[in-house]
Amino acid sequence: MTANAIEIEGLVKTYAASGNQPPKQALKGVDLAIPEGSIFGLLGPNGAGKSTLINILAGLVLKTSGAVRIWGFDQDVNPRQSRAAIGVMPQELNMDPFFSPRAALEVQAGLYGVPKSQRKSDEILALVGLTDQAEAYARNLSGGMRRRLLLGKALVHHPQVLVLDEPTAGVDIELRQMLWQNVRKLNDQGMTIILTTHYLEEAEEMCDEIAIINHGEVVVQDKTSALVGRMDQKTLLITPENPKAKVSLPDGVTMEPRAGGMLAFSYRTSEMTADTVLQAASAAGLGIRDIRTEEPDLEDAFLALTSSRSA
C-alpha cells in the first residue's frame, strides 16, 4: 500500500481528428498525486479536461501516454486490480429503468465479480436512504433517488477510492446534506474521495486538498487552506458616517460601493496595511460607523488561477 491513493505521471490524451475537426489534446502531460485517505477536489472550468481524466481513471477512456497507478496498481500492468480499486458516481443518470435498486446493486456487484456472500446490498441501500424503495422500479424513482442509487452502485465492490463527478448538480438541499454526511462517513472509514464540483463553497468546506486543471494542465495543487492563503487581496468594508466625502485613494487601493451605503476598499496585503486605508478614509472626513474585513475564498483563487492561464 502506498502513501498516495492515485499517482499520475505525464498523462496525455489526444483525441483523433473527426470530420473537419483537427486532433484535440485534452490532457497535456498531467502529473497528480492524490493522498490516501483524503477528500480531494478536482476543479476546473468546462472543457478543462476533468471528465477525460476521470474516464481514464475509471477505465472508460484509453490514455495516449503516461502512467496511472490506483492504490498501487499500474493500469497497464494490473488493469483489473486498478479498476477494482476505484468506484465512480457519474454525473449522468444512466441506469436500467426496469431494475429495482436492490437488483441494480446485485447486477453491478456481479459485474465486478463480488461473491454473493460478500455483497452488502442492504447495507448500501440503508446508507444511501433507499431501503423503502429497494423493490421499486428505477424508472419510478425521483431524480434525487436516482442519484442516491448511482452512489450505491459505485460502492458495491468496496472500492478504496470513490470518484464523485458533480454529485450535487441540480439536487435539493436535503439530498446534498445526505450526500455529504455519507461522504464524511466513508472518508472516516478510510476511503479516499475525489470530488469534482462547480460549487466552490462545497469544495472549500469538504476538501483537504485541491488541484485546479485548465486547458488540460494542472495549474496548481495544494492544501485547500494554503490555496486560499495564496490570495494576496484583502477588503475592508466600511459603513461611513459621511458617504458623500471624497476619498483620495492611495496607489493600489480600489473602492466600490456596496448595498446599504457600505464602501469596499480592496488592497494587497503585501503592499500595504489596513492602517493605510483607514488613514485615507479619516483624512477625507469619511467617518466610520462600522468596519469589518472580507477575506478571499476559494472562488477568488479559482478565478485568479484560471483567468491567468486563459488561452
ZAZA-811948 format. One record per residue (C-alpha): residue in one letter; residue number from 0; x, y, z. Coordinates in steps of 0.05 Angstrom, whole numbers, plus 5000, padded with zeros to 4 digits. Layout:
BEGIN
<site><type>A</type><seq>NUM</seq><east>X</east><north>Y</north><up>Z</up></site>
...
This chain:
BEGIN
<site><type>M</type><seq>0</seq><east>5000</east><north>5000</north><up>5000</up></site>
<site><type>T</type><seq>1</seq><east>5027</east><north>5069</north><up>4981</up></site>
<site><type>A</type><seq>2</seq><east>5021</east><north>5137</north><up>5014</up></site>
<site><type>N</type><seq>3</seq><east>4983</east><north>5161</north><up>4953</up></site>
<site><type>A</type><seq>4</seq><east>4917</east><north>5130</north><up>4931</up></site>
<site><type>I</type><seq>5</seq><east>4928</east><north>5153</north><up>4860</up></site>
<site><type>E</type><seq>6</seq><east>4992</east><north>5172</north><up>4824</up></site>
<site><type>I</type><seq>7</seq><east>4990</east><north>5202</north><up>4754</up></site>
<site><type>E</type><seq>8</seq><east>5053</east><north>5218</north><up>4714</up></site>
<site><type>G</type><seq>9</seq><east>5058</east><north>5252</north><up>4646</up></site>
<site><type>L</type><seq>10</seq><east>4986</east><north>5234</north><up>4627</up></site>
<site><type>V</type><seq>11</seq><east>4969</east><north>5254</north><up>4556</up></site>
<site><type>K</type><seq>12</seq><east>4904</east><north>5243</north><up>4519</up></site>
<site><type>T</type><seq>13</seq><east>4896</east><north>5264</north><up>4446</up></site>
<site><type>Y</type><seq>14</seq><east>4831</east><north>5253</north><up>4411</up></site>
<site><type>A</type><seq>15</seq><east>4837</east><north>5236</north><up>4337</up></site>
<site><type>A</type><seq>16</seq><east>4813</east><north>5283</north><up>4283</up></site>
<site><type>S</type><seq>17</seq><east>4739</east><north>5278</north><up>4267</up></site>
<site><type>G</type><seq>18</seq><east>4707</east><north>5307</north><up>4205</up></site>
<site><type>N</type><seq>19</seq><east>4731</east><north>5378</north><up>4198</up></site>
<site><type>Q</type><seq>20</seq><east>4757</east><north>5379</north><up>4270</up></site>
<site><type>P</type><seq>21</seq><east>4832</east><north>5372</north><up>4279</up></site>
<site><type>P</type><seq>22</seq><east>4862</east><north>5327</north><up>4333</up></site>
<site><type>K</type><seq>23</seq><east>4849</east><north>5353</north><up>4403</up></site>
<site><type>Q</type><seq>24</seq><east>4897</east><north>5345</north><up>4461</up></site>
<site><type>A</type><seq>25</seq><east>4852</east><north>5341</north><up>4522</up></site>
<site><type>L</type><seq>26</seq><east>4907</east><north>5326</north><up>4573</up></site>
<site><type>K</type><seq>27</seq><east>4977</east><north>5354</north><up>4565</up></site>
<site><type>G</type><seq>28</seq><east>5025</east><north>5316</north><up>4610</up></site>
<site><type>V</type><seq>29</seq><east>4985</east><north>5316</north><up>4675</up></site>
<site><type>D</type><seq>30</seq><east>5023</east><north>5299</north><up>4739</up></site>
<site><type>L</type><seq>31</seq><east>4980</east><north>5288</north><up>4800</up></site>
<site><type>A</type><seq>32</seq><east>4988</east><north>5254</north><up>4868</up></site>
<site><type>I</type><seq>33</seq><east>4924</east><north>5243</north><up>4909</up></site>
<site><type>P</type><seq>34</seq><east>4939</east><north>5227</north><up>4982</up></site>
<site><type>E</type><seq>35</seq><east>4909</east><north>5164</north><up>5012</up></site>
<site><type>G</type><seq>36</seq><east>4850</east><north>5177</north><up>5058</up></site>
<site><type>S</type><seq>37</seq><east>4838</east><north>5248</north><up>5035</up></site>
<site><type>I</type><seq>38</seq><east>4778</east><north>5285</north><up>5006</up></site>
<site><type>F</type><seq>39</seq><east>4809</east><north>5313</north><up>4943</up></site>
<site><type>G</type><seq>40</seq><east>4778</east><north>5366</north><up>4899</up></site>
<site><type>L</type><seq>41</seq><east>4790</east><north>5366</north><up>4824</up></site>
<site><type>L</type><seq>42</seq><east>4767</east><north>5433</north><up>4798</up></site>
<site><type>G</type><seq>43</seq><east>4768</east><north>5469</north><up>4731</up></site>
<site><type>P</type><seq>44</seq><east>4724</east><north>5505</north><up>4681</up></site>
<site><type>N</type><seq>45</seq><east>4683</east><north>5468</north><up>4629</up></site>
<site><type>G</type><seq>46</seq><east>4728</east><north>5435</north><up>4577</up></site>
<site><type>A</type><seq>47</seq><east>4789</east><north>5436</north><up>4623</up></site>
<site><type>G</type><seq>48</seq><east>4800</east><north>5361</north><up>4618</up></site>
<site><type>K</type><seq>49</seq><east>4768</east><north>5337</north><up>4684</up></site>
<site><type>S</type><seq>50</seq><east>4719</east><north>5288</north><up>4652</up></site>
<site><type>T</type><seq>51</seq><east>4773</east><north>5259</north><up>4608</up></site>
<site><type>L</type><seq>52</seq><east>4817</east><north>5248</north><up>4669</up></site>
<site><type>I</type><seq>53</seq><east>4761</east><north>5215</north><up>4708</up></site>
<site><type>N</type><seq>54</seq><east>4743</east><north>5170</north><up>4650</up></site>
<site><type>I</type><seq>55</seq><east>4815</east><north>5148</north><up>4643</up></site>
<site><type>L</type><seq>56</seq><east>4817</east><north>5131</north><up>4718</up></site>
<site><type>A</type><seq>57</seq><east>4752</east><north>5092</north><up>4710</up></site>
<site><type>G</type><seq>58</seq><east>4779</east><north>5053</north><up>4651</up></site>
<site><type>L</type><seq>59</seq><east>4728</east><north>5082</north><up>4603</up></site>
<site><type>V</type><seq>60</seq><east>4777</east><north>5121</north><up>4561</up></site>
<site><type>L</type><seq>61</seq><east>4846</east><north>5098</north><up>4538</up></site>
<site><type>K</type><seq>62</seq><east>4903</east><north>5145</north><up>4551</up></site>
<site><type>T</type><seq>63</seq><east>4951</east><north>5165</north><up>4496</up></site>
<site><type>S</type><seq>64</seq><east>5012</east><north>5161</north><up>4541</up></site>
<site><type>G</type><seq>65</seq><east>5035</east><north>5168</north><up>4612</up></site>
<site><type>A</type><seq>66</seq><east>5027</east><north>5126</north><up>4675</up></site>
<site><type>V</type><seq>67</seq><east>4967</east><north>5117</north><up>4722</up></site>
<site><type>R</type><seq>68</seq><east>4971</east><north>5079</north><up>4787</up></site>
<site><type>I</type><seq>69</seq><east>4909</east><north>5067</north><up>4830</up></site>
<site><type>W</type><seq>70</seq><east>4920</east><north>5040</north><up>4900</up></site>
<site><type>G</type><seq>71</seq><east>4990</east><north>5019</north><up>4877</up></site>
<site><type>F</type><seq>72</seq><east>4965</east><north>4981</north><up>4815</up></site>
<site><type>D</type><seq>73</seq><east>4991</east><north>5005</north><up>4748</up></site>
<site><type>Q</type><seq>74</seq><east>4935</east><north>5009</north><up>4697</up></site>
<site><type>D</type><seq>75</seq><east>4979</east><north>4979</north><up>4643</up></site>
<site><type>V</type><seq>76</seq><east>5006</east><north>4922</north><up>4686</up></site>
<site><type>N</type><seq>77</seq><east>4946</east><north>4906</north><up>4730</up></site>
<site><type>P</type><seq>78</seq><east>4884</east><north>4934</north><up>4695</up></site>
<site><type>R</type><seq>79</seq><east>4833</east><north>4891</north><up>4733</up></site>
<site><type>Q</type><seq>80</seq><east>4861</east><north>4907</north><up>4801</up></site>
<site><type>S</type><seq>81</seq><east>4868</east><north>4981</north><up>4787</up></site>
<site><type>R</type><seq>82</seq><east>4796</east><north>4985</north><up>4762</up></site>
<site><type>A</type><seq>83</seq><east>4770</east><north>4945</north><up>4822</up></site>
<site><type>A</type><seq>84</seq><east>4803</east><north>4995</north><up>4869</up></site>
<site><type>I</type><seq>85</seq><east>4760</east><north>5053</north><up>4844</up></site>
<site><type>G</type><seq>86</seq><east>4686</east><north>5068</north><up>4843</up></site>
<site><type>V</type><seq>87</seq><east>4656</east><north>5125</north><up>4802</up></site>
<site><type>M</type><seq>88</seq><east>4590</east><north>5161</north><up>4813</up></site>
<site><type>P</type><seq>89</seq><east>4578</east><north>5192</north><up>4745</up></site>
<site><type>Q</type><seq>90</seq><east>4544</east><north>5257</north><up>4731</up></site>
<site><type>E</type><seq>91</seq><east>4495</east><north>5227</north><up>4682</up></site>
<site><type>L</type><seq>92</seq><east>4434</east><north>5189</north><up>4708</up></site>
<site><type>N</type><seq>93</seq><east>4448</east><north>5125</north><up>4669</up></site>
<site><type>M</type><seq>94</seq><east>4412</east><north>5063</north><up>4695</up></site>
<site><type>D</type><seq>95</seq><east>4364</east><north>5008</north><up>4673</up></site>
<site><type>P</type><seq>96</seq><east>4293</east><north>5035</north><up>4685</up></site>
<site><type>F</type><seq>97</seq><east>4265</east><north>4965</north><up>4696</up></site>
<site><type>F</type><seq>98</seq><east>4312</east><north>4944</north><up>4752</up></site>
<site><type>S</type><seq>99</seq><east>4296</east><north>4957</north><up>4825</up></site>
<site><type>P</type><seq>100</seq><east>4351</east><north>4990</north><up>4867</up></site>
<site><type>R</type><seq>101</seq><east>4367</east><north>4923</north><up>4900</up></site>
<site><type>A</type><seq>102</seq><east>4370</east><north>4887</north><up>4833</up></site>
<site><type>A</type><seq>103</seq><east>4414</east><north>4942</north><up>4804</up></site>
<site><type>L</type><seq>104</seq><east>4463</east><north>4935</north><up>4861</up></site>
<site><type>E</type><seq>105</seq><east>4464</east><north>4859</north><up>4855</up></site>
<site><type>V</type><seq>106</seq><east>4477</east><north>4862</north><up>4780</up></site>
<site><type>Q</type><seq>107</seq><east>4532</east><north>4914</north><up>4790</up></site>
<site><type>A</type><seq>108</seq><east>4565</east><north>4871</north><up>4843</up></site>
<site><type>G</type><seq>109</seq><east>4562</east><north>4811</north><up>4796</up></site>
<site><type>L</type><seq>110</seq><east>4596</east><north>4851</north><up>4741</up></site>
<site><type>Y</type><seq>111</seq><east>4654</east><north>4864</north><up>4789</up></site>
<site><type>G</type><seq>112</seq><east>4657</east><north>4791</north><up>4809</up></site>
<site><type>V</type><seq>113</seq><east>4636</east><north>4803</north><up>4882</up></site>
<site><type>P</type><seq>114</seq><east>4614</east><north>4735</north><up>4911</up></site>
<site><type>K</type><seq>115</seq><east>4543</east><north>4735</north><up>4939</up></site>
<site><type>S</type><seq>116</seq><east>4569</east><north>4721</north><up>5009</up></site>
<site><type>Q</type><seq>117</seq><east>4608</east><north>4787</north><up>5006</up></site>
<site><type>R</type><seq>118</seq><east>4554</east><north>4832</north><up>4977</up></site>
<site><type>K</type><seq>119</seq><east>4525</east><north>4886</north><up>5022</up></site>
<site><type>S</type><seq>120</seq><east>4466</east><north>4910</north><up>4982</up></site>
<site><type>D</type><seq>121</seq><east>4420</east><north>4921</north><up>5042</up></site>
<site><type>E</type><seq>122</seq><east>4474</east><north>4960</north><up>5079</up></site>
<site><type>I</type><seq>123</seq><east>4487</east><north>5004</north><up>5018</up></site>
<site><type>L</type><seq>124</seq><east>4413</east><north>5016</north><up>5008</up></site>
<site><type>A</type><seq>125</seq><east>4408</east><north>5038</north><up>5080</up></site>
<site><type>L</type><seq>126</seq><east>4469</east><north>5083</north><up>5073</up></site>
<site><type>V</type><seq>127</seq><east>4440</east><north>5120</north><up>5013</up></site>
<site><type>G</type><seq>128</seq><east>4370</east><north>5123</north><up>5041</up></site>
<site><type>L</type><seq>129</seq><east>4336</east><north>5076</north><up>4992</up></site>
<site><type>T</type><seq>130</seq><east>4313</east><north>5019</north><up>5038</up></site>
<site><type>D</type><seq>131</seq><east>4239</east><north>5037</north><up>5028</up></site>
<site><type>Q</type><seq>132</seq><east>4248</east><north>5039</north><up>4953</up></site>
<site><type>A</type><seq>133</seq><east>4290</east><north>4976</north><up>4948</up></site>
<site><type>E</type><seq>134</seq><east>4239</east><north>4939</north><up>4905</up></site>
<site><type>A</type><seq>135</seq><east>4212</east><north>4998</north><up>4865</up></site>
<site><type>Y</type><seq>136</seq><east>4228</east><north>5005</north><up>4791</up></site>
<site><type>A</type><seq>137</seq><east>4285</east><north>5053</north><up>4779</up></site>
<site><type>R</type><seq>138</seq><east>4241</east><north>5089</north><up>4727</up></site>
<site><type>N</type><seq>139</seq><east>4193</east><north>5109</north><up>4784</up></site>
<site><type>L</type><seq>140</seq><east>4248</east><north>5140</north><up>4827</up></site>
<site><type>S</type><seq>141</seq><east>4256</east><north>5215</north><up>4832</up></site>
<site><type>G</type><seq>142</seq><east>4318</east><north>5248</north><up>4805</up></site>
<site><type>G</type><seq>143</seq><east>4347</east><north>5253</north><up>4875</up></site>
<site><type>M</type><seq>144</seq><east>4334</east><north>5180</north><up>4889</up></site>
<site><type>R</type><seq>145</seq><east>4368</east><north>5161</north><up>4824</up></site>
<site><type>R</type><seq>146</seq><east>4430</east><north>5199</north><up>4845</up></site>
<site><type>R</type><seq>147</seq><east>4429</east><north>5160</north><up>4911</up></site>
<site><type>L</type><seq>148</seq><east>4426</east><north>5096</north><up>4871</up></site>
<site><type>L</type><seq>149</seq><east>4486</east><north>5118</north><up>4829</up></site>
<site><type>L</type><seq>150</seq><east>4525</east><north>5127</north><up>4893</up></site>
<site><type>G</type><seq>151</seq><east>4504</east><north>5058</north><up>4916</up></site>
<site><type>K</type><seq>152</seq><east>4526</east><north>5026</north><up>4851</up></site>
<site><type>A</type><seq>153</seq><east>4594</east><north>5058</north><up>4858</up></site>
<site><type>L</type><seq>154</seq><east>4603</east><north>5025</north><up>4926</up></site>
<site><type>V</type><seq>155</seq><east>4582</east><north>4953</north><up>4911</up></site>
<site><type>H</type><seq>156</seq><east>4653</east><north>4926</north><up>4901</up></site>
<site><type>H</type><seq>157</seq><east>4681</east><north>4960</north><up>4964</up></site>
<site><type>P</type><seq>158</seq><east>4730</east><north>5007</north><up>4928</up></site>
<site><type>Q</type><seq>159</seq><east>4787</east><north>5042</north><up>4964</up></site>
<site><type>V</type><seq>160</seq><east>4776</east><north>5104</north><up>4921</up></site>
<site><type>L</type><seq>161</seq><east>4709</east><north>5137</north><up>4905</up></site>
<site><type>V</type><seq>162</seq><east>4701</east><north>5190</north><up>4850</up></site>
<site><type>L</type><seq>163</seq><east>4642</east><north>5236</north><up>4854</up></site>
<site><type>D</type><seq>164</seq><east>4631</east><north>5273</north><up>4788</up></site>
<site><type>E</type><seq>165</seq><east>4588</east><north>5335</north><up>4801</up></site>
<site><type>P</type><seq>166</seq><east>4546</east><north>5296</north><up>4852</up></site>
<site><type>T</type><seq>167</seq><east>4503</east><north>5354</north><up>4875</up></site>
<site><type>A</type><seq>168</seq><east>4488</east><north>5387</north><up>4808</up></site>
<site><type>G</type><seq>169</seq><east>4414</east><north>5404</north><up>4808</up></site>
<site><type>V</type><seq>170</seq><east>4396</east><north>5368</north><up>4873</up></site>
<site><type>D</type><seq>171</seq><east>4357</east><north>5395</north><up>4932</up></site>
<site><type>I</type><seq>172</seq><east>4387</east><north>5416</north><up>4999</up></site>
<site><type>E</type><seq>173</seq><east>4364</east><north>5353</north><up>5035</up></site>
<site><type>L</type><seq>174</seq><east>4398</east><north>5307</north><up>4985</up></site>
<site><type>R</type><seq>175</seq><east>4461</east><north>5349</north><up>4986</up></site>
<site><type>Q</type><seq>176</seq><east>4466</east><north>5345</north><up>5061</up></site>
<site><type>M</type><seq>177</seq><east>4453</east><north>5270</north><up>5060</up></site>
<site><type>L</type><seq>178</seq><east>4507</east><north>5260</north><up>5008</up></site>
<site><type>W</type><seq>179</seq><east>4560</east><north>5299</north><up>5046</up></site>
<site><type>Q</type><seq>180</seq><east>4543</east><north>5262</north><up>5110</up></site>
<site><type>N</type><seq>181</seq><east>4555</east><north>5197</north><up>5073</up></site>
<site><type>V</type><seq>182</seq><east>4619</east><north>5223</north><up>5042</up></site>
<site><type>R</type><seq>183</seq><east>4647</east><north>5242</north><up>5110</up></site>
<site><type>K</type><seq>184</seq><east>4626</east><north>5174</north><up>5139</up></site>
<site><type>L</type><seq>185</seq><east>4661</east><north>5137</north><up>5082</up></site>
<site><type>N</type><seq>186</seq><east>4722</east><north>5180</north><up>5089</up></site>
<site><type>D</type><seq>187</seq><east>4724</east><north>5168</north><up>5164</up></site>
<site><type>Q</type><seq>188</seq><east>4726</east><north>5093</north><up>5147</up></site>
<site><type>G</type><seq>189</seq><east>4788</east><north>5104</north><up>5106</up></site>
<site><type>M</type><seq>190</seq><east>4761</east><north>5114</north><up>5036</up></site>
<site><type>T</type><seq>191</seq><east>4795</east><north>5165</north><up>4991</up></site>
<site><type>I</type><seq>192</seq><east>4745</east><north>5212</north><up>4958</up></site>
<site><type>I</type><seq>193</seq><east>4756</east><north>5251</north><up>4894</up></site>
<site><type>L</type><seq>194</seq><east>4705</east><north>5306</north><up>4882</up></site>
<site><type>T</type><seq>195</seq><east>4691</east><north>5348</north><up>4821</up></site>
<site><type>T</type><seq>196</seq><east>4642</east><north>5405</north><up>4831</up></site>
<site><type>H</type><seq>197</seq><east>4624</east><north>5474</north><up>4805</up></site>
<site><type>Y</type><seq>198</seq><east>4601</east><north>5494</north><up>4875</up></site>
<site><type>L</type><seq>199</seq><east>4667</east><north>5523</north><up>4901</up></site>
<site><type>E</type><seq>200</seq><east>4639</east><north>5534</north><up>4971</up></site>
<site><type>E</type><seq>201</seq><east>4629</east><north>5458</north><up>4975</up></site>
<site><type>A</type><seq>202</seq><east>4700</east><north>5445</north><up>4954</up></site>
<site><type>E</type><seq>203</seq><east>4726</east><north>5494</north><up>5005</up></site>
<site><type>E</type><seq>204</seq><east>4685</east><north>5463</north><up>5060</up></site>
<site><type>M</type><seq>205</seq><east>4695</east><north>5389</north><up>5042</up></site>
<site><type>C</type><seq>206</seq><east>4764</east><north>5382</north><up>5011</up></site>
<site><type>D</type><seq>207</seq><east>4831</east><north>5373</north><up>5046</up></site>
<site><type>E</type><seq>208</seq><east>4870</east><north>5386</north><up>4983</up></site>
<site><type>I</type><seq>209</seq><east>4852</east><north>5414</north><up>4914</up></site>
<site><type>A</type><seq>210</seq><east>4881</east><north>5411</north><up>4844</up></site>
<site><type>I</type><seq>211</seq><east>4858</east><north>5461</north><up>4791</up></site>
<site><type>I</type><seq>212</seq><east>4862</east><north>5438</north><up>4719</up></site>
<site><type>N</type><seq>213</seq><east>4856</east><north>5484</north><up>4659</up></site>
<site><type>H</type><seq>214</seq><east>4868</east><north>5472</north><up>4585</up></site>
<site><type>G</type><seq>215</seq><east>4890</east><north>5401</north><up>4600</up></site>
<site><type>E</type><seq>216</seq><east>4943</east><north>5421</north><up>4650</up></site>
<site><type>V</type><seq>217</seq><east>4947</east><north>5423</north><up>4726</up></site>
<site><type>V</type><seq>218</seq><east>4951</east><north>5496</north><up>4744</up></site>
<site><type>V</type><seq>219</seq><east>4962</east><north>5484</north><up>4818</up></site>
<site><type>Q</type><seq>220</seq><east>4956</east><north>5430</north><up>4872</up></site>
<site><type>D</type><seq>221</seq><east>4957</east><north>5449</north><up>4945</up></site>
<site><type>K</type><seq>222</seq><east>4922</east><north>5443</north><up>5012</up></site>
<site><type>T</type><seq>223</seq><east>4856</east><north>5480</north><up>5009</up></site>
<site><type>S</type><seq>224</seq><east>4875</east><north>5528</north><up>5064</up></site>
<site><type>A</type><seq>225</seq><east>4943</east><north>5543</north><up>5031</up></site>
<site><type>L</type><seq>226</seq><east>4909</east><north>5554</north><up>4964</up></site>
<site><type>V</type><seq>227</seq><east>4862</east><north>5606</north><up>4993</up></site>
<site><type>G</type><seq>228</seq><east>4920</east><north>5635</north><up>5032</up></site>
<site><type>R</type><seq>229</seq><east>4958</east><north>5649</north><up>4967</up></site>
<site><type>M</type><seq>230</seq><east>4909</east><north>5704</north><up>4951</up></site>
<site><type>D</type><seq>231</seq><east>4942</east><north>5769</north><up>4968</up></site>
<site><type>Q</type><seq>232</seq><east>4880</east><north>5812</north><up>4967</up></site>
<site><type>K</type><seq>233</seq><east>4840</east><north>5836</north><up>5026</up></site>
<site><type>T</type><seq>234</seq><east>4778</east><north>5881</north><up>5031</up></site>
<site><type>L</type><seq>235</seq><east>4758</east><north>5930</north><up>5085</up></site>
<site><type>L</type><seq>236</seq><east>4682</east><north>5940</north><up>5087</up></site>
<site><type>I</type><seq>237</seq><east>4668</east><north>6009</north><up>5117</up></site>
<site><type>T</type><seq>238</seq><east>4600</east><north>6037</north><up>5134</up></site>
<site><type>P</type><seq>239</seq><east>4614</east><north>6113</north><up>5133</up></site>
<site><type>E</type><seq>240</seq><east>4581</east><north>6169</north><up>5172</up></site>
<site><type>N</type><seq>241</seq><east>4590</east><north>6214</north><up>5111</up></site>
<site><type>P</type><seq>242</seq><east>4583</east><north>6172</north><up>5048</up></site>
<site><type>K</type><seq>243</seq><east>4590</east><north>6233</north><up>5003</up></site>
<site><type>A</type><seq>244</seq><east>4660</east><north>6250</north><up>5026</up></site>
<site><type>K</type><seq>245</seq><east>4712</east><north>6245</north><up>4970</up></site>
<site><type>V</type><seq>246</seq><east>4768</east><north>6198</north><up>4988</up></site>
<site><type>S</type><seq>247</seq><east>4837</east><north>6205</north><up>4958</up></site>
<site><type>L</type><seq>248</seq><east>4857</east><north>6133</north><up>4949</up></site>
<site><type>P</type><seq>249</seq><east>4930</east><north>6111</north><up>4958</up></site>
<site><type>D</type><seq>250</seq><east>4961</east><north>6076</north><up>4898</up></site>
<site><type>G</type><seq>251</seq><east>4940</east><north>6003</north><up>4896</up></site>
<site><type>V</type><seq>252</seq><east>4873</east><north>6013</north><up>4931</up></site>
<site><type>T</type><seq>253</seq><east>4806</east><north>6007</north><up>4896</up></site>
<site><type>M</type><seq>254</seq><east>4738</east><north>6027</north><up>4923</up></site>
<site><type>E</type><seq>255</seq><east>4669</east><north>6005</north><up>4903</up></site>
<site><type>P</type><seq>256</seq><east>4600</east><north>6019</north><up>4934</up></site>
<site><type>R</type><seq>257</seq><east>4562</east><north>5962</north><up>4966</up></site>
<site><type>A</type><seq>258</seq><east>4489</east><north>5955</north><up>4988</up></site>
<site><type>G</type><seq>259</seq><east>4467</east><north>5996</north><up>5047</up></site>
<site><type>G</type><seq>260</seq><east>4516</east><north>6052</north><up>5034</up></site>
<site><type>M</type><seq>261</seq><east>4576</east><north>6009</north><up>5050</up></site>
<site><type>L</type><seq>262</seq><east>4643</east><north>6021</north><up>5016</up></site>
<site><type>A</type><seq>263</seq><east>4691</east><north>5965</north><up>4998</up></site>
<site><type>F</type><seq>264</seq><east>4765</east><north>5983</north><up>4998</up></site>
<site><type>S</type><seq>265</seq><east>4808</east><north>5928</north><up>4966</up></site>
<site><type>Y</type><seq>266</seq><east>4884</east><north>5925</north><up>4971</up></site>
<site><type>R</type><seq>267</seq><east>4943</east><north>5877</north><up>4970</up></site>
<site><type>T</type><seq>268</seq><east>4968</east><north>5858</north><up>5039</up></site>
<site><type>S</type><seq>269</seq><east>5039</east><north>5850</north><up>5011</up></site>
<site><type>E</type><seq>270</seq><east>5039</east><north>5924</north><up>4991</up></site>
<site><type>M</type><seq>271</seq><east>5005</east><north>5959</north><up>5049</up></site>
<site><type>T</type><seq>272</seq><east>4968</east><north>5951</north><up>5115</up></site>
<site><type>A</type><seq>273</seq><east>4896</east><north>5965</north><up>5134</up></site>
<site><type>D</type><seq>274</seq><east>4920</east><north>6026</north><up>5171</up></site>
<site><type>T</type><seq>275</seq><east>4940</east><north>6060</north><up>5105</up></site>
<site><type>V</type><seq>276</seq><east>4868</east><north>6053</north><up>5081</up></site>
<site><type>L</type><seq>277</seq><east>4838</east><north>6077</north><up>5147</up></site>
<site><type>Q</type><seq>278</seq><east>4884</east><north>6138</north><up>5147</up></site>
<site><type>A</type><seq>279</seq><east>4859</east><north>6157</north><up>5077</up></site>
<site><type>A</type><seq>280</seq><east>4786</east><north>6149</north><up>5100</up></site>
<site><type>S</type><seq>281</seq><east>4800</east><north>6191</north><up>5162</up></site>
<site><type>A</type><seq>282</seq><east>4835</east><north>6246</north><up>5123</up></site>
<site><type>A</type><seq>283</seq><east>4775</east><north>6252</north><up>5077</up></site>
<site><type>G</type><seq>284</seq><east>4728</east><north>6261</north><up>5137</up></site>
<site><type>L</type><seq>285</seq><east>4691</east><north>6199</north><up>5118</up></site>
<site><type>G</type><seq>286</seq><east>4676</east><north>6179</north><up>5190</up></site>
<site><type>I</type><seq>287</seq><east>4669</east><north>6105</north><up>5206</up></site>
<site><type>R</type><seq>288</seq><east>4604</east><north>6079</north><up>5235</up></site>
<site><type>D</type><seq>289</seq><east>4624</east><north>6006</north><up>5226</up></site>
<site><type>I</type><seq>290</seq><east>4682</east><north>5966</north><up>5196</up></site>
<site><type>R</type><seq>291</seq><east>4696</east><north>5894</north><up>5180</up></site>
<site><type>T</type><seq>292</seq><east>4743</east><north>5854</north><up>5136</up></site>
<site><type>E</type><seq>293</seq><east>4728</east><north>5808</north><up>5078</up></site>
<site><type>E</type><seq>294</seq><east>4778</east><north>5752</north><up>5065</up></site>
<site><type>P</type><seq>295</seq><east>4788</east><north>5717</north><up>4998</up></site>
<site><type>D</type><seq>296</seq><east>4757</east><north>5649</north><up>4987</up></site>
<site><type>L</type><seq>297</seq><east>4767</east><north>5591</north><up>4940</up></site>
<site><type>E</type><seq>298</seq><east>4726</east><north>5624</north><up>4886</up></site>
<site><type>D</type><seq>299</seq><east>4775</east><north>5683</north><up>4885</up></site>
<site><type>A</type><seq>300</seq><east>4834</east><north>5635</north><up>4880</up></site>
<site><type>F</type><seq>301</seq><east>4800</east><north>5594</north><up>4826</up></site>
<site><type>L</type><seq>302</seq><east>4784</east><north>5655</north><up>4783</up></site>
<site><type>A</type><seq>303</seq><east>4853</east><north>5684</north><up>4791</up></site>
<site><type>L</type><seq>304</seq><east>4889</east><north>5620</north><up>4773</up></site>
<site><type>T</type><seq>305</seq><east>4845</east><north>5600</north><up>4714</up></site>
<site><type>S</type><seq>306</seq><east>4839</east><north>5670</north><up>4684</up></site>
<site><type>S</type><seq>307</seq><east>4915</east><north>5678</north><up>4686</up></site>
<site><type>R</type><seq>308</seq><east>4922</east><north>5616</north><up>4643</up></site>
<site><type>S</type><seq>309</seq><east>4866</east><north>5631</north><up>4594</up></site>
<site><type>A</type><seq>310</seq><east>4884</east><north>5619</north><up>4522</up></site>
